[in-house]
Amino acid sequence: MFLYILGLVAVWFICRWYRETKRVSNKGDKYVYITGCDSGFGNLLAKHLNKLGFPVIAGCYTEKGENELKKTTSDTLTTVHLDVTDSDSVNRVAAQIKSLVGEKGLWAVVNNAGVAVPSGPTDWLTIDDYKGMLAVNLCGVIDVTLSVLQLIKKAKGRVVNVASVFGRISPFGGPYCVSKYGVEAFNDSLRINMAHFGVKVACIEPGFFRTNVTDTMLLKNDLKRLWARLPQDIKDSYGDQYLASTIEKVDERFSQLTDGNLMKVVSCMEHAISALHPRARYSPGWDAKFFWLPLSYMPSCISDRIFLKNLPKYKET
Ligand SMILES: NC(=O)c1ccc[n+]([C@@H]2O[C@H](COP(=O)([O-])OP(=O)(O)OC[C@H]3O[C@@H](n4cnc5c(N)ncnc54)[C@H](OP(=O)(O)O)[C@@H]3O)[C@@H](O)[C@H]2O)c1
């Protein structure tokens, strides 16, 4: 009986693997629009798709990012200046894309741009800290998608949203997890809404990878900035050791978990764009597959216990 079930599982995996190897044809006609191409996953994906022969429209936040990307890619990659928090900028780029892609429409948009600071305990943050990050990580995703959705419907194309494992489980305070849970919700409703039009919607939920988002120097300096601006009564409630202990935990956790192979994420993005049968969700990274996602399915009493055991040192009460 056990061998029979094992055999069925093996056949299911082989069938799935075969189905997922098939790719779309005419890559040269399929424009892909990516946000946040200055660095990290977006930058690598833009270069990778350019090599594979897809025409790429790479949204860059800075002029430096645009210039550096242009130097290393062919002329089928077009860079555009894009700030996803500014609707004028988003609409200007959408108009450029409309004239570039013509009647064929846009094959795919990859909502990749994102930020990870400020992050910290909830009562260290202000509502403006929340609004600032939600503007990039969540409203930016929605605004960019809406700006090109009709062009994607025309091509029966793809929307690829970059969320995170922290769109599935929320072990630290601040707007990052809130924004990524929002991306998951937007992604799932869009996937259902667009099915009728032949548009496929995929969500990428990476674990920890080495990019600016996980730059420990940046995160630690920002924690120090947040602590320095706190009123004395909040500082007193946490105690003198808390900041140093938090910084120690950041170093410890990030060195344990962060993966340097960004291609694991980029390959999932590429599959979502180029496979005939893309998946609804991709979870690149061992920590995502074997720690964060299984933990997200467990009862809160178990996940809370694990997180509470690993908290920084508070003042004795
Ligand atoms: N690295 C990880 O472990 C990890 C894990 C899960 C999910 N993610 C997600 O993956 C995505 C890509 O991040 P990454 O890890 O590759 O980090 P990254 O290198 O910092 O990439 C983020 C990109 O977004 C750009 N950006 C920031 N604000 C923007 C704005 N207002 N408008 C347009 N672009 C803007 C950044 O430009 P500048 O560089 O010029 O600021 C940068 O190019 C993010 O959504 C992130 O949340 C990352």
The ligand as an SDF file (V2000), in Angstrom:
LIG
                    3D

 48 52  0  0  0  0  0  0  0  0999 V2000
   15.7780   40.1370   -0.3960 N   0  0  0  0  0  0  0  0  0  0  0  0
   14.9250   39.3810    0.2510 C   0  0  0  0  0  0  0  0  0  0  0  0
   15.2880   38.5820    1.1140 O   0  0  0  0  0  0  0  0  0  0  0  0
   13.4500   39.4760   -0.0710 C   0  0  0  0  0  0  0  0  0  0  0  0
   12.6110   38.5040    0.4700 C   0  0  0  0  0  0  0  0  0  0  0  0
   11.2580   38.5480    0.1900 C   0  0  0  0  0  0  0  0  0  0  0  0
   10.7620   39.5370   -0.6390 C   0  0  0  0  0  0  0  0  0  0  0  0
   11.6020   40.4750   -1.1550 N   0  0  0  0  0  0  0  0  0  0  0  0
   11.0080   41.4820   -2.0400 C   0  0  0  0  0  0  0  0  0  0  0  0
   11.6690   41.4610   -3.2820 O   0  0  0  0  0  0  0  0  0  0  0  0
   11.4980   42.7120   -3.9360 C   0  0  0  0  0  0  0  0  0  0  0  0
   12.8160   43.1880   -4.5040 C   0  0  0  0  0  0  0  0  0  0  0  0
   13.6840   43.4840   -3.4410 O   0  0  0  0  0  0  0  0  0  0  0  0
   15.2270   43.1210   -3.4190 P   0  0  0  0  0  0  0  0  0  0  0  0
   15.4220   42.1240   -2.3400 O   0  0  0  0  0  0  0  0  0  0  0  0
   15.7210   42.8100   -4.7880 O   0  0  0  0  0  0  0  0  0  0  0  0
   15.8560   44.4900   -2.8570 O   0  0  0  0  0  0  0  0  0  0  0  0
   16.4130   45.7890   -3.6080 P   0  0  0  0  0  0  0  0  0  0  0  0
   17.7010   45.4720   -4.2550 O   0  0  0  0  0  0  0  0  0  0  0  0
   16.3940   46.8940   -2.6060 O   0  0  0  0  0  0  0  0  0  0  0  0
   15.3280   46.0540   -4.7500 O   0  0  0  0  0  0  0  0  0  0  0  0
   14.2160   46.8940   -4.5640 C   0  0  0  0  0  0  0  0  0  0  0  0
   14.1570   47.8370   -5.7190 C   0  0  0  0  0  0  0  0  0  0  0  0
   13.0110   48.7020   -5.5840 O   0  0  0  0  0  0  0  0  0  0  0  0
   13.4250   50.0390   -5.8900 C   0  0  0  0  0  0  0  0  0  0  0  0
   12.5340   51.0300   -5.2910 N   0  0  0  0  0  0  0  0  0  0  0  0
   12.4850   51.4630   -4.0160 C   0  0  0  0  0  0  0  0  0  0  0  0
   11.5480   52.4170   -3.8860 N   0  0  0  0  0  0  0  0  0  0  0  0
   10.9850   52.5900   -5.1080 C   0  0  0  0  0  0  0  0  0  0  0  0
    9.9710   53.4340   -5.6200 C   0  0  0  0  0  0  0  0  0  0  0  0
    9.3240   54.3020   -4.8500 N   0  0  0  0  0  0  0  0  0  0  0  0
    9.6490   53.3510   -6.9430 N   0  0  0  0  0  0  0  0  0  0  0  0
   10.2960   52.4680   -7.7480 C   0  0  0  0  0  0  0  0  0  0  0  0
   11.2820   51.6460   -7.3320 N   0  0  0  0  0  0  0  0  0  0  0  0
   11.6080   51.7100   -6.0170 C   0  0  0  0  0  0  0  0  0  0  0  0
   14.8270   50.1200   -5.3340 C   0  0  0  0  0  0  0  0  0  0  0  0
   15.5310   51.2110   -5.9060 O   0  0  0  0  0  0  0  0  0  0  0  0
   16.8390   51.7980   -5.1400 P   0  0  0  0  0  0  0  0  0  0  0  0
   17.7840   50.6410   -5.0160 O   0  0  0  0  0  0  0  0  0  0  0  0
   17.3080   52.8670   -6.0130 O   0  0  0  0  0  0  0  0  0  0  0  0
   16.3130   52.2640   -3.8020 O   0  0  0  0  0  0  0  0  0  0  0  0
   15.3840   48.7670   -5.7700 C   0  0  0  0  0  0  0  0  0  0  0  0
   15.8320   48.8000   -7.0860 O   0  0  0  0  0  0  0  0  0  0  0  0
   10.9010   43.6460   -2.8860 C   0  0  0  0  0  0  0  0  0  0  0  0
    9.5140   43.7680   -3.1130 O   0  0  0  0  0  0  0  0  0  0  0  0
   11.1560   42.9110   -1.5730 C   0  0  0  0  0  0  0  0  0  0  0  0
   10.2090   43.2340   -0.5800 O   0  0  0  0  0  0  0  0  0  0  0  0
   12.9240   40.4650   -0.8880 C   0  0  0  0  0  0  0  0  0  0  0  0
  1  2  1  0
  2  3  2  0
  2  4  1  0
  4  5  1  0
  4 48  2  0
  5  6  2  0
  6  7  1  0
  7  8  2  0
  8  9  1  0
  8 48  1  0
  9 10  1  0
  9 46  1  0
 10 11  1  0
 11 12  1  0
 11 44  1  0
 12 13  1  0
 13 14  1  0
 14 15  2  0
 14 16  1  0
 14 17  1  0
 17 18  1  0
 18 19  2  0
 18 20  1  0
 18 21  1  0
 21 22  1  0
 22 23  1  0
 23 24  1  0
 23 42  1  0
 24 25  1  0
 25 26  1  0
 25 36  1  0
 26 27  1  0
 26 35  1  0
 27 28  2  0
 28 29  1  0
 29 30  1  0
 29 35  2  0
 30 31  1  0
 30 32  2  0
 32 33  1  0
 33 34  2  0
 34 35  1  0
 36 37  1  0
 36 42  1  0
 37 38  1  0
 38 39  2  0
 38 40  1  0
 38 41  1  0
 42 43  1  0
 44 45  1  0
 44 46  1  0
 46 47  1  0
M  CHG  2   8   1  16  -1
M  END
$$$$
